Amino acid sequence: MIKVFASKTGQEEIDEVTSTLKSQWLGIGSKVDTFEKELAKRNNFKSVVMTDSCSNSLYTAINCFKFPPGSEIILPSLTFISCAHAVVLNNCVPVFCDVDYDSMNCSLETVAKHITPKTAAIMVVHYGGKPVNIGPILELGLPVIEDAACAIDSKIGNHYCGSFGDIGCFSFDSMKNLSAGEGGAIVAASTSMIEKVKRLRYCGIAKSGIDAAKEHKDRWWETEVLYASIRQMPNDIIASVALAQLRKLDKLQTIRKTIWDIYQREFENVQNLIRPINAANNEQHSYFTYAIKVPFINDSINRDNLAYYLYDRGIYTTLRYYPIHYTKLYKTDKILINTEKLNNEALSLPIHPDLSDTEVDKIVSAVKEFFK
């Protein structure tokens, strides 16, 4: 079965992990520190704090603000469930907004209509690595949390996604562009916020005993706890894989773009198939997902039948993501026209650096055969 998402690892990852194992230190250490510094340098972030997952990064990002209980946070329904969980676990209320049909991103128009006196923040999601048109949203003057889980290589102008809002979060799980199996990161322009993130990451502890000892603090094992927070520490094993992936990210991204361009070219004249839009002239895409749209034509030509057709031919597809406002936990009677339309029409085709040329040809041929 051809996978819809996958990583591509090699000797570089093996060498980094081996050196960590030989060091006899598997917890947070020099590899985490090196990864944070190298990512900050590559993407021109002021600083980076690595965590154990993007889900926990989102939770901590909201926790940094300490919004009053019952505050509302606007976010798109077309995203991963942990975005809503992060809101609720901070005693806030998720308010789901629609997305633009073409970009599958939220916009000023889809966000603004949900602003109330209770609105505390806006969470934007760069869907599939396509940058949100974030400028007009920032002008609303509300705190902005960027879910850049799929946008590690996405830019607007010369600035990378994650650095536009008050705080940004990334994912390095097994499916992402930079895949360490697990892991996440938080970036912020505010030094005080970054310091708070570092403490929240470690159960609210101000400073580890090892760091305190380096400063010649008396009784360095006596820690100061500043906040109540869950533990979300990364480790040097995850950071070892992340380091190797970061150092060859440009090469991996070139493969993704090549596949994207093949799909765009091959599907240009396929009737009843709507291709995803390319990045704008001032943008850079991360190409995390290639989401086509198939409007319901009849009982034969529709999105579901295409998914079944491809699956029967050894090609796995999916929809990223199932709308959160459809789930039992967050179900509402709110009508989000484009999100609901995309739920019936969108389909993510395989796109990742481990796809062979033969597999790409097979996918293209199978899609074209279906529409014949």
C-alpha positions in Angstrom: 0.0 0.0 0.0 1.4 3.4 -1.0 1.4 5.6 2.1 -0.3 9.0 2.0 2.3 10.5 4.5 5.7 9.3 5.4 9.2 10.4 6.4 12.5 9.6 4.8 15.4 8.7 7.1 18.8 7.3 6.4 22.4 7.0 7.7 22.3 10.6 9.0 19.6 9.8 11.5 21.3 6.6 12.5 24.6 8.3 13.2 23.0 11.0 15.3 21.0 8.6 17.4 24.0 6.3 17.8 26.1 9.1 19.2 23.3 9.9 21.7 23.1 6.3 22.8 26.9 6.1 23.2 26.8 9.3 25.4 24.7 7.4 28.0 22.4 10.4 28.3 19.0 10.0 26.8 17.1 12.9 28.4 17.0 16.6 27.5 20.6 17.7 26.8 23.1 18.9 24.2 21.2 17.5 21.2 18.0 19.4 22.2 20.0 22.6 22.7 21.8 22.2 19.3 18.5 21.5 17.5 16.9 24.6 19.0 19.8 26.8 18.0 20.1 25.4 14.5 16.3 25.7 13.8 16.3 29.3 15.2 19.3 30.2 12.9 17.7 28.5 9.8 14.3 30.2 10.1 15.6 33.4 11.7 13.5 32.8 14.9 14.5 34.8 17.9 14.6 31.5 19.9 13.1 28.0 19.8 11.9 25.9 22.7 11.6 22.2 21.8 8.8 20.2 23.4 7.5 16.6 23.3 4.6 17.3 20.8 2.8 20.1 18.9 -0.4 19.2 20.9 1.3 20.1 24.1 2.9 23.1 22.5 -0.5 24.5 21.6 -1.7 23.9 25.2 1.3 25.7 26.6 1.0 28.5 24.1 -2.5 29.3 25.3 -1.4 28.7 28.9 1.1 31.5 28.6 -1.6 34.1 28.3 -3.7 33.0 31.4 -6.9 34.1 29.8 -9.9 34.4 32.2 -12.0 31.2 32.4 -14.7 31.2 29.7 -12.7 33.3 27.3 -13.4 32.5 23.6 -10.7 31.5 21.2 -11.6 31.5 17.5 -10.1 28.7 15.4 -10.9 26.8 12.2 -13.0 23.6 12.5 -10.9 22.1 9.6 -7.9 21.2 11.8 -6.6 18.6 14.1 -8.6 17.9 17.3 -5.7 18.9 19.6 -6.3 22.5 18.6 -9.7 22.5 20.3 -8.4 20.4 23.2 -5.7 23.0 23.9 -8.4 25.6 24.2 -10.7 23.6 26.5 -7.9 22.4 28.8 -7.1 26.0 29.4 -10.7 26.6 30.6 -11.5 28.6 27.5 -14.2 28.1 24.8 -13.4 27.1 21.2 -15.4 29.1 18.7 -15.1 27.4 15.3 -14.9 29.4 12.1 -15.1 28.5 8.4 -12.2 28.5 5.9 -11.7 29.7 2.4 -12.7 27.0 -0.1 -9.7 27.4 -2.3 -6.9 27.8 0.2 -8.6 25.8 3.0 -7.3 28.4 5.4 -9.1 30.7 7.7 -9.2 34.4 6.7 -10.1 37.8 8.0 -13.6 37.3 6.6 -14.2 33.9 8.2 -12.7 35.0 11.6 -14.1 38.5 12.1 -17.8 37.5 12.1 -17.2 35.4 15.3 -15.5 38.2 17.4 -17.4 39.0 20.5 -16.6 40.9 23.8 -15.5 37.4 25.1 -13.0 36.8 22.3 -9.5 36.5 23.8 -7.4 35.2 20.9 -7.4 33.8 17.4 -5.7 30.5 16.5 -4.7 30.4 12.8 -3.7 27.1 11.1 -1.5 27.1 8.0 -3.4 24.3 6.3 -1.1 21.8 4.7 1.7 24.3 4.6 -0.1 27.0 2.6 0.4 30.2 4.5 -2.6 32.0 5.9 -3.1 35.6 4.7 -2.3 36.6 8.3 -1.7 40.3 8.0 -5.3 41.4 8.1 -6.0 39.0 11.0 -3.1 40.6 13.0 -4.6 44.0 12.4 -7.6 43.0 14.5 -5.4 43.6 17.5 -6.1 40.3 19.3 -3.4 37.8 20.4 -2.7 35.4 17.6 -1.5 31.8 18.1 -0.1 30.2 15.0 -0.5 26.5 14.5 2.4 25.9 12.1 2.5 22.2 12.5 2.5 21.6 8.8 4.4 24.8 7.9 8.1 24.4 9.0 9.3 25.6 5.6 6.5 28.0 4.8 7.1 31.7 4.3 5.4 35.0 3.6 8.0 37.3 2.1 11.2 36.6 4.0 9.6 35.6 7.2 8.8 32.0 8.2 5.4 31.0 9.4 5.2 30.7 13.2 6.9 34.1 13.6 4.0 36.4 12.7 1.7 36.0 15.7 2.4 36.3 19.4 3.5 32.6 19.6 3.9 29.8 17.1 3.9 26.0 17.3 5.4 23.3 15.2 5.2 19.5 14.9 7.9 16.9 14.2 5.7 13.8 14.4 6.1 10.8 12.1 4.1 12.3 9.3 5.5 15.8 9.2 8.0 17.5 6.8 10.7 17.4 9.5 10.0 14.0 11.1 11.5 12.9 14.4 8.8 10.4 15.2 7.5 12.8 17.9 8.3 16.3 19.2 7.3 19.8 18.7 8.5 23.4 19.2 7.4 26.8 20.3 8.7 30.1 19.0 7.9 33.7 20.2 9.3 37.1 19.7 8.9 38.0 23.4 11.8 37.0 25.6 9.6 36.8 28.7 7.2 34.5 27.0 10.0 32.2 25.9 11.3 32.0 29.4 7.8 31.2 30.7 7.5 28.4 28.0 10.8 26.9 29.2 9.4 26.7 32.8 6.0 25.4 31.8 7.8 22.7 29.7 9.4 21.4 32.9 6.4 21.2 35.3 6.7 24.9 36.1 10.1 24.5 37.7 12.2 27.6 37.4 15.5 26.0 36.8 16.9 22.4 36.8 19.3 21.3 39.5 22.0 20.9 36.8 21.6 24.4 35.6 21.5 25.8 39.1 24.7 23.9 40.1 26.5 25.5 37.1 25.7 28.9 38.6 27.2 27.8 41.9 23.9 28.0 43.7 23.9 26.7 47.2 21.6 23.6 47.6 20.9 23.5 43.8 18.6 20.6 44.3 16.1 22.9 46.0 13.9 24.0 43.1 11.5 26.9 42.8 8.1 26.0 41.2 6.5 29.0 39.6 3.5 27.4 37.7 1.4 24.3 37.7 2.0 22.7 34.3 2.2 19.3 32.7 5.6 17.8 31.9 6.4 18.1 28.2 10.1 17.6 27.9 11.8 16.5 24.7 14.8 14.3 24.8 18.1 13.9 23.0 17.0 10.8 21.0 14.1 12.7 19.4 16.4 15.7 18.9 19.0 13.6 17.3 16.6 12.5 14.6 15.2 16.1 14.3 18.8 17.4 13.8 19.5 15.1 10.9 16.1 15.9 9.4 16.7 19.7 9.8 20.1 19.5 8.1 18.6 17.8 5.0 15.3 19.6 5.1 16.0 21.6 1.9 16.6 18.4 0.0 13.4 16.8 1.4 11.4 19.8 0.5 12.7 19.8 -3.1 11.3 16.2 -3.5 8.0 17.3 -2.1 7.8 20.3 -4.5 8.8 18.0 -7.4 5.8 15.7 -6.7 3.5 18.7 -6.2 4.5 20.1 -9.6 4.0 16.7 -11.3 0.5 16.5 -9.9 -0.3 20.1 -10.8 0.8 19.5 -14.4 -0.8 16.0 -14.8 -4.1 16.9 -13.4 -4.5 20.3 -15.1 -7.0 19.0 -17.7 -8.7 16.3 -15.6 -12.4 17.1 -15.7 -14.2 17.2 -12.4 -10.9 17.3 -10.4 -10.1 20.6 -8.7 -6.4 21.0 -7.9 -5.1 22.8 -4.8 -3.9 26.4 -5.3 -0.2 27.1 -5.4 1.5 29.5 -3.0 1.1 33.2 -4.0 4.1 35.0 -5.5 5.2 36.3 -2.1 4.7 32.9 -0.3 6.6 29.6 0.1 4.6 26.4 0.6 5.7 23.4 2.7 3.8 20.9 0.6 2.7 18.8 3.5 -0.5 17.6 1.9 -1.8 17.7 -1.7 -5.6 18.1 -1.2 -7.7 17.8 -4.4 -11.4 18.5 -4.5 -14.0 16.3 -6.3 -17.5 17.8 -6.4 -20.3 15.2 -6.3 -21.2 14.6 -10.0 -23.2 11.4 -9.8 -23.2 8.1 -8.0 -20.0 7.1 -9.9 -18.0 10.3 -10.0 -17.5 11.6 -6.4 -14.8 11.9 -3.8 -15.7 8.8 -1.8 -15.7 6.6 -4.9 -12.3 7.9 -5.9 -10.9 7.1 -2.4 -12.3 3.5 -2.7 -11.0 3.1 -6.2 -7.5 4.2 -5.2 -7.5 2.0 -2.1 -8.4 -1.0 -4.1 -5.3 -0.3 -6.3 -3.0 -0.1 -3.3 -3.0 3.7 -2.9 -4.0 5.0 0.5 -5.7 8.5 0.7 -7.4 10.4 3.5 -9.0 13.7 4.4 -7.0 16.0 6.7 -9.0 16.9 8.7 -12.4 15.8 9.8 -14.2 19.0 10.9 -14.0 19.3 14.7 -17.5 20.8 14.9 -18.8 17.4 13.6 -17.3 15.4 16.5 -19.5 14.3 19.4 -17.5 16.2 21.9 -17.6 19.6 20.1 -20.7 19.2 18.0 -22.6 22.4 17.3 -25.5 23.4 15.1 -23.3 26.1 13.5 -23.2 26.0 9.7 -19.7 26.4 8.2 -20.4 26.2 4.5 -17.0 25.7 3.0 -15.8 23.4 5.8 -18.8 21.2 5.3 -18.4 21.3 1.5 -14.7 20.3 1.8 -15.6 17.5 4.2 -17.5 15.9 1.2 -15.2 16.9 -1.6 -11.5 17.1 -0.4 -9.1 14.2 -0.5 -5.4 14.1 0.4 -3.3 12.3 -2.2 0.2 10.8 -1.2 3.0 13.4 -1.1 6.2 12.7 0.8 9.9 12.3 0.1 9.8 8.5 0.3 7.6 8.2 -2.8 9.4 6.6 -5.7 9.0 7.8 -9.3 7.1 4.5 -10.1 4.7 5.2 -7.2 4.0 8.7 -8.3 3.3 7.5 -11.9 1.0 4.9 -10.5 -1.0 7.5 -8.5 -1.3 9.8 -11.5 -2.4 7.0 -13.8 -4.9 5.7 -11.3 -6.5 9.1 -10.7 -6.8 9.7 -14.4 -8.2 6.3 -15.1 -11.0 6.9 -12.5 -12.1 10.1 -14.1 -12.2 8.5 -17.6 
